[in-house]
Structure formats: structure tokens, C-alpha cells
Amino acid sequence: MPRKIMDISLIEENKSDYTFFKIDEDENEDNKTLKALKQTYVTSNYKNETILNLQKELKTNSSEISKEIKLDSYNKYNNALDLATRHYITKAVEFIEEAFKLNPKDPDILNLKGLLYLLKCDFSKAFESFYTSQCYGNNELSRKYVNLLSSKDFKVFLERYNHSIRFINEELNEESIEIFDSLKLEEPELIEPYVISILLYDRVGDNAKKKALLEELRCIDKDNPIFEKFNEDGENIENSINKNVEVKTEENTTKEEISKTNKKSNKKDKKHIILYSVIAILIVCMGAFYINNQKKINDLNEQISSKESELNEKDKELSKKDEKLNEAQKTEEDAKANDEKLKEQEKEATEIAKGAENLYFSANKYKQAGDYKTAIKYYEYSLKANDTYKFREDAIYNMALSYQKLGDDDNAIKYYKKFVNTYKASSNFYDDSYYHLGMLYYKNDRLQDAKNAFYDLRGSDPNSPYNNSEKVKEILRK
């Protein structure tokens, strides 16, 4: 982008004399942009909307822009350009917005605004800026980006972008990360894929990759707001407020003294002294007999209690022995399980160290031999290897195919969907994956999902031979 000359004597002072640039839709060659624009994802009828807004502005806003205002807008434009060159994109956006408010019809300001919003992945604002610049000045840069944002390739790019966002909403974090990784490889200057990936890695707890991405983002947008969320070590900054609550309790004790004095006067009738004496003797005799029998009963109860205590002690000892035996067995089983887990991890690490290429071809051998479970394991190993990028597409497709061979339709559908949502139509096995996906849906009585899959195949890969399949046509007619 060119810098603006800051000499006020060289600035032309004119009124609203811009000629609105129109493209005749009846011409054959010059209307390609608008034809493509009619199919763009950005907004329906966006072209007409933009043209009407700009024409209205030209009619209503005829006030002249003074040299001083233009000079101020050029200064802010230059500041934005300098900041963008030094990778302070967020601050550059603020300056270019200020320049745009002062001088909204300058093609250079509009083009720089479009480029900055494109880097920020605000595609609708970027398109609006480039298209407006093209309408005012018909310059080559704005035409180039209008065509780019209206192209079929960009539409496919945006569909993958939206798939990854949809995965986040469905909490399919790993699948979303995988798509954003491929988008970053294809378009490493776009900012938002880094920001979303950082937040995803923070969600899944992968601090190492999150910290690495923060460093990469710092190279392309040094003042991005995401840096306010994480410290230098990549840790999430949380402010916690501790509240101390004091609870006071009061105890009221009331002492009540109740004194009751019962005075009873017993009158003894001397006439009954003899009778009372006889009754007393009988009571003494019966008491002696009762005490003797009760002593024998108590002795017997003590013997029974002693035997019961001995039996309880024996039961406790047996219970303790059983608990120790169970603990020993559990410890032994846990140790065996840990040993097996460690051996499996060691085996996995050893296999992964062989590299994605060896693991991928080993998986293919097992698949050809009909050992699909082992093949799936080795395809998973190849996906975990450091050099997996070259074989990732084929590994995902073959995993889906192996699950299908095993009759595990759910996992087969999962990996076919993962393939078509991650890779382009030009990739190997793209139309194969869509075909198998549609047929699995149909097999599992999911007719509408099957039809959607086949319609998606027609739209994304119209030249695929599967579109002419009689079986596919039959399903679409239902």
C-alpha cells in the first residue's frame, strides 16, 4: 500500500466530484465480478444494497472536504499503515477507522481498511470496503480482492471455516482444532484461526500448544486482545474475590429453678399392723425365692453372652482376613492393569517413533489381510506421529473404511464426516467419503441425512462419477 504525501499544498481541494463506478451487467467480460458477486456468501443482494447506499451518499453528501481534514485523514492512514507493517493489526484497525470517518471516499483508505479486516477475518466488512473502493476508483487492488472474495475457492474455504465453528458449538474440540490447523497452514496471515485455536487448546488443557500459538500470534498481531487473557506463561488469568463471612451467635441461657415440696401425711392404722406384718413376711420369702432363681438365670445369660462374644471375635477376625485378602487381590489386579497400561503406552511410543510413513503402510498391510482392528490401531498411531501431515487424509479415510468393514457404522460415519468437513473437493477420497457416508445413512434409515450428503456431493464436486450412480439417483427420488 502506498503512503500518503503530507504536503498540504499538493492536496487538491474539490467537492463531491467522484464519478460512481458502475459495471454494466449486459456486457460479456466486464460483468464477471458482479455475476460472481450474486453467488457470494457475504450477503444476499449485497451488490444492489452497496450501490444504492453509495449513490444515496453521493446525492446527499455534497459538502467539500477541506485540505486540513484530508491531511488529518492521510496522517491517520499513514499511522495505520506503519502499525500494520510492524504487525500491530488491532491498533491499525482503530486508526484506519478514524481515517475512514474523516475521508470515506478515498480508495487507498478503503483498500487498507479492507486488507486489515480481511486479516481479522471480518470478511463482510473486508468485502464492503473493497467493493466500495472499486465503485469509487475502479482500482486494480480492490478489483482483485472483490474477485477473490467472490470466488468458488473462497466459498469452499468459508464452508470449512464455518464447519469448524459448528464443531465448537457441538463440543467437538479435536475436530475443530484439526480444521483450524489446516486453515493456518493454508493462510498463515489470517488472525482469527490462531485466536480460536488458542481458546480451544485452553479448553482442552493443552498448555504447550496454547503457549506456542500465542508466540506465533504475537508475530502477526502483537496487540491482539487475547493477550490480556493469558500471562507470559500462557496461563489463564483469573481474578478471585475472597469473602470472609463472620457469623455471630448469641446464646441466651435461662435457668429455671423449680422447687416442689410434697408433704404427705401418712396415717397408720394400728388395727392393720398384724396384717401388714404377715404380708411383709410373705414378700420377704417370695423375694428370696426370686433372687435365687434370678441368680441362676443371670449365670446362664453370662455364659451365653461369653459364647456370643467369642463368636463375634472370631467373625471379626475372619472379616479382617477377608478384607486383607480382597485388598491384596485388588492391589495385584491394579498392578497388573498398570503394567499392561504401561506396556501398551511403551509399545505405542515405540511404534509412533517409527514415523507416520512406516505406520501407515503397516496399517495398510493389516487392512489388506482383513485384520481391521489392528489396522485401525496403526492408523491411529500414524495420526499421532510428528510427520503425520502427509498421510493424514489417507489415514482418516481408511479408518472410516475399516470401521465400516467391522460393521461399526457410528464410527465409520464419524470419520467420513471428519474427512469431508476437513478437506477440499480436490483431495483424494473426497467423493468416495461422501458416497459411503450417504449410503451408511441410508442403511441406518436416515433418509434425509443421506439425501443431504448426496446433494452436498453434487454441490462441492459436480464432476464426481458418483453423481451419475443409479443407486444415488434412486435415493434422491424418494
VENRA-V781540 format. One record per residue. N is the residue number from 1. RES is the residue in one small letter. PHI is phi in degrees with one decimal (none if undefined). NEAR is the number of other ideal C-beta (glycine too) atoms within 12 Angstrom. Layout:
n;res;phi;near
N;RES;PHI;NEAR
N;RES;PHI;NEAR
This chain:
n;res;phi;near
1;m;none;27
2;p;-76.7;16
3;r;-81.0;17
4;k;-88.0;29
5;i;-78.3;17
6;m;-98.4;20
7;d;-103.7;12
8;i;-66.0;18
9;s;-71.4;10
10;l;-92.5;13
11;i;-84.8;23
12;e;-78.0;15
13;e;-100.3;16
14;n;-136.3;15
15;k;-92.4;14
16;s;-74.4;19
17;d;-106.7;14
18;y;-67.7;27
19;t;-92.4;14
20;f;-67.8;24
21;f;-84.5;28
22;k;-114.5;23
23;i;-111.5;26
24;d;-74.0;14
25;e;-76.2;18
26;d;-86.2;11
27;e;-72.9;13
28;n;-88.6;10
29;e;-97.7;12
30;d;-74.6;17
31;n;-100.3;18
32;k;-60.8;20
33;t;-62.2;34
34;l;-70.3;31
35;k;-61.8;22
36;a;-66.0;27
37;l;-62.3;36
38;k;-64.0;19
39;q;-99.7;20
40;t;-71.9;31
41;y;-78.9;24
42;v;-61.1;29
43;t;-155.6;21
44;s;-69.4;13
45;n;56.7;15
46;y;-65.8;28
47;k;-61.7;32
48;n;-61.9;18
49;e;-60.6;20
50;t;-66.5;34
51;i;-61.7;26
52;l;-62.8;16
53;n;-62.1;23
54;l;-70.5;30
55;q;-63.3;21
56;k;-61.7;13
57;e;-64.5;21
58;l;-64.5;25
59;k;-74.0;13
60;t;-91.5;11
61;n;-110.8;17
62;s;-107.1;14
63;s;-70.2;13
64;e;-76.8;17
65;i;-100.2;28
66;s;-70.7;18
67;k;-60.7;20
68;e;-64.6;17
69;i;-66.5;23
70;k;-60.3;31
71;l;-61.7;25
72;d;-64.0;25
73;s;-65.9;35
74;y;-64.0;34
75;n;-61.8;27
76;k;-67.9;34
77;y;-60.3;39
78;n;-62.7;27
79;n;-61.1;29
80;a;-61.5;37
81;l;-64.3;30
82;d;-62.7;21
83;l;-63.3;26
84;a;-64.4;36
85;t;-63.7;18
86;r;-92.9;17
87;h;70.9;23
88;y;-103.3;28
89;i;-70.2;39
90;t;-60.8;31
91;k;-69.6;25
92;a;-61.6;37
93;v;-61.0;35
94;e;-63.1;23
95;f;-67.5;32
96;i;-69.4;45
97;e;-65.7;29
98;e;-65.6;24
99;a;-63.5;37
100;f;-65.2;32
101;k;-62.6;20
102;l;-77.1;24
103;n;-140.2;34
104;p;-76.9;30
105;k;-113.8;35
106;d;-81.5;34
107;p;-60.7;33
108;d;-64.7;34
109;i;-62.6;42
110;l;-63.3;42
111;n;-66.9;38
112;l;-65.3;45
113;k;-60.7;45
114;g;-62.2;39
115;l;-64.1;36
116;l;-65.2;41
117;y;-70.3;34
118;l;-65.4;35
119;l;-63.8;35
120;k;-78.3;33
121;c;69.2;31
122;d;-93.0;24
123;f;-67.8;32
124;s;-67.2;24
125;k;-67.3;27
126;a;-62.1;34
127;f;-62.3;39
128;e;-60.3;35
129;s;-66.0;42
130;f;-65.4;43
131;y;-67.5;45
132;t;-63.5;40
133;s;-60.6;38
134;q;-65.8;38
135;c;-65.8;35
136;y;-80.4;33
137;g;-120.8;24
138;n;51.6;24
139;n;-88.8;25
140;e;-67.1;15
141;l;-63.3;25
142;s;-65.8;37
143;r;-61.2;29
144;k;-58.8;21
145;y;-79.4;33
146;v;-62.5;41
147;n;-64.4;25
148;l;-63.4;29
149;l;-73.3;40
150;s;-101.4;34
151;s;-80.7;23
152;k;-67.3;23
153;d;-60.8;20
154;f;-70.1;28
155;k;-61.9;25
156;v;-64.3;27
157;f;-57.5;27
158;l;-69.0;27
159;e;-62.3;26
160;r;-65.2;34
161;y;-59.8;31
162;n;-69.1;21
163;h;-60.1;32
164;s;-64.9;35
165;i;-64.3;24
166;r;-63.5;18
167;f;-61.2;27
168;i;-62.4;24
169;n;-63.7;13
170;e;-92.4;15
171;e;61.2;13
172;l;-95.2;24
173;n;-64.2;24
174;e;-62.8;26
175;e;-64.5;31
176;s;-65.1;34
177;i;-60.3;32
178;e;-63.3;32
179;i;-66.4;38
180;f;-64.9;38
181;d;-61.4;30
182;s;-68.7;31
183;l;-65.4;34
184;k;-66.6;30
185;l;-66.7;17
186;e;-77.2;21
187;e;-129.8;26
188;p;-69.6;19
189;e;-88.4;25
190;l;-71.7;34
191;i;-88.5;40
192;e;-60.6;32
193;p;-56.5;37
194;y;-67.0;38
195;v;-61.7;33
196;i;-66.4;32
197;s;-63.1;37
198;i;-60.7;37
199;l;-65.7;30
200;l;-68.0;31
201;y;-64.7;31
202;d;-65.8;28
203;r;-66.2;21
204;v;-85.9;21
205;g;83.2;14
206;d;-93.2;20
207;n;-69.4;20
208;a;-63.8;15
209;k;-69.2;26
210;k;-61.9;32
211;k;-66.0;22
212;a;-63.2;20
213;l;-68.6;36
214;l;-59.8;34
215;e;-66.6;20
216;e;-64.2;28
217;l;-63.5;38
218;r;-61.9;26
219;c;-79.9;19
220;i;-113.1;30
221;d;-149.3;35
222;k;-67.8;24
223;d;-112.7;23
224;n;-64.3;32
225;p;-60.0;21
226;i;-63.4;29
227;f;-70.0;23
228;e;-76.0;12
229;k;-88.7;20
230;f;-126.2;27
231;n;-85.4;15
232;e;-64.5;11
233;d;-88.4;13
234;g;81.3;27
235;e;-87.0;15
236;n;-70.8;21
237;i;-86.8;15
238;e;-126.2;10
239;n;-100.3;7
240;s;-112.7;6
241;i;-111.6;6
242;n;-96.1;6
243;k;-112.0;6
244;n;-102.7;6
245;v;-110.8;6
246;e;-100.7;6
247;v;-111.5;6
248;k;-105.2;6
249;t;-122.3;6
250;e;-117.2;6
251;e;-113.9;6
252;n;-112.0;6
253;t;-112.7;6
254;t;-121.4;6
255;k;-101.8;6
256;e;-117.2;6
257;e;-111.5;6
258;i;-117.2;6
259;s;-114.8;6
260;k;-121.6;6
261;t;-117.7;6
262;n;-106.4;6
263;k;-112.2;6
264;k;-116.8;6
265;s;-109.2;6
266;n;-101.0;6
267;k;-102.4;8
268;k;-97.7;9
269;d;-98.2;10
270;k;-60.8;10
271;k;-68.0;9
272;h;-101.8;13
273;i;-62.2;12
274;i;-64.1;12
275;l;-59.9;13
276;y;-64.8;15
277;s;-64.8;13
278;v;-62.5;13
279;i;-61.7;14
280;a;-63.7;15
281;i;-62.9;14
282;l;-61.7;14
283;i;-63.0;14
284;v;-64.3;14
285;c;-65.1;14
286;m;-64.7;14
287;g;-66.0;14
288;a;-63.8;14
289;f;-64.2;14
290;y;-64.1;14
291;i;-62.4;14
292;n;-63.4;14
293;n;-65.2;14
294;q;-64.2;14
295;k;-62.7;14
296;k;-64.6;14
297;i;-62.9;14
298;n;-63.9;14
299;d;-60.9;14
300;l;-64.3;14
301;n;-62.5;14
302;e;-64.6;14
303;q;-63.3;14
304;i;-62.4;14
305;s;-62.1;14
306;s;-62.8;14
307;k;-64.2;14
308;e;-62.7;14
309;s;-62.5;14
310;e;-61.7;14
311;l;-63.5;14
312;n;-62.7;14
313;e;-62.3;14
314;k;-62.5;14
315;d;-61.7;14
316;k;-62.4;14
317;e;-62.0;14
318;l;-64.1;14
319;s;-62.8;14
320;k;-62.4;14
321;k;-63.8;14
322;d;-64.1;14
323;e;-63.2;14
324;k;-62.7;14
325;l;-63.8;14
326;n;-63.7;14
327;e;-63.1;14
328;a;-63.5;14
329;q;-64.1;14
330;k;-63.9;14
331;t;-61.0;14
332;e;-64.8;14
333;e;-66.1;14
334;d;-62.8;14
335;a;-62.7;14
336;k;-63.1;14
337;a;-62.9;14
338;n;-64.9;14
339;d;-61.9;14
340;e;-64.6;14
341;k;-65.2;14
342;l;-64.0;14
343;k;-63.0;14
344;e;-65.7;16
345;q;-65.9;15
346;e;-63.7;14
347;k;-63.4;17
348;e;-61.7;22
349;a;-62.3;15
350;t;-64.3;16
351;e;-67.5;26
352;i;-62.6;26
353;a;-63.3;17
354;k;-69.7;23
355;g;99.0;21
356;a;-62.5;30
357;e;-63.9;22
358;n;-61.6;22
359;l;-65.6;38
360;y;-64.3;37
361;f;-71.0;23
362;s;-64.1;30
363;a;-60.9;38
364;n;-61.8;28
365;k;-63.9;18
366;y;-63.6;26
367;k;-65.9;31
368;q;-64.4;17
369;a;-81.2;16
370;g;87.8;13
371;d;-91.7;19
372;y;-72.0;28
373;k;-63.7;22
374;t;-65.7;23
375;a;-61.1;32
376;i;-60.5;32
377;k;-60.8;26
378;y;-73.0;37
379;y;-64.8;40
380;e;-64.2;30
381;y;-58.0;35
382;s;-63.9;38
383;l;-70.2;33
384;k;-88.0;26
385;a;-70.9;30
386;n;-66.9;18
387;d;-101.3;19
388;t;-79.4;26
389;y;-56.3;21
390;k;-65.8;17
391;f;-109.3;31
392;r;-62.1;35
393;e;-59.8;33
394;d;-65.0;33
395;a;-64.9;40
396;i;-63.4;42
397;y;-63.4;39
398;n;-69.7;41
399;m;-63.4;42
400;a;-60.8;40
401;l;-65.2;33
402;s;-66.8;35
403;y;-61.6;30
404;q;-64.3;31
405;k;-64.0;24
406;l;-79.0;21
407;g;83.6;15
408;d;-88.8;21
409;d;-65.8;24
410;d;-62.0;19
411;n;-69.9;26
412;a;-62.2;33
413;i;-60.4;32
414;k;-57.9;25
415;y;-79.8;38
416;y;-64.5;40
417;k;-62.8;34
418;k;-60.2;34
419;f;-67.0;40
420;v;-68.7;42
421;n;-84.7;37
422;t;-103.3;37
423;y;-114.4;35
424;k;-82.6;28
425;a;-67.4;29
426;s;-77.4;16
427;s;-71.9;25
428;n;-62.8;19
429;f;68.0;32
430;y;-63.1;31
431;d;-71.9;36
432;d;-60.9;31
433;s;-63.9;43
434;y;-63.2;41
435;y;-63.2;36
436;h;-62.1;36
437;l;-61.4;41
438;g;-63.2;40
439;m;-67.3;31
440;l;-67.3;31
441;y;-59.0;28
442;y;-64.0;27
443;k;-61.5;21
444;n;-96.0;20
445;d;61.3;12
446;r;-112.5;20
447;l;-60.7;20
448;q;-65.0;17
449;d;-63.6;24
450;a;-63.5;30
451;k;-63.9;24
452;n;-61.8;22
453;a;-63.6;34
454;f;-70.2;37
455;y;-65.8;20
456;d;-61.7;33
457;l;-62.4;35
458;r;-60.4;25
459;g;-71.6;22
460;s;-87.5;31
461;d;-141.0;28
462;p;-63.5;16
463;n;-89.7;15
464;s;-65.9;26
465;p;-63.9;15
466;y;-65.8;31
467;n;-64.3;24
468;n;-95.3;17
469;s;-64.9;21
470;e;-62.9;12
471;k;-64.1;19
472;v;-63.6;29
473;k;-61.7;16
474;e;-62.7;16
475;i;-65.4;27
476;l;-68.6;25
477;r;-78.9;11
478;k;-77.5;14
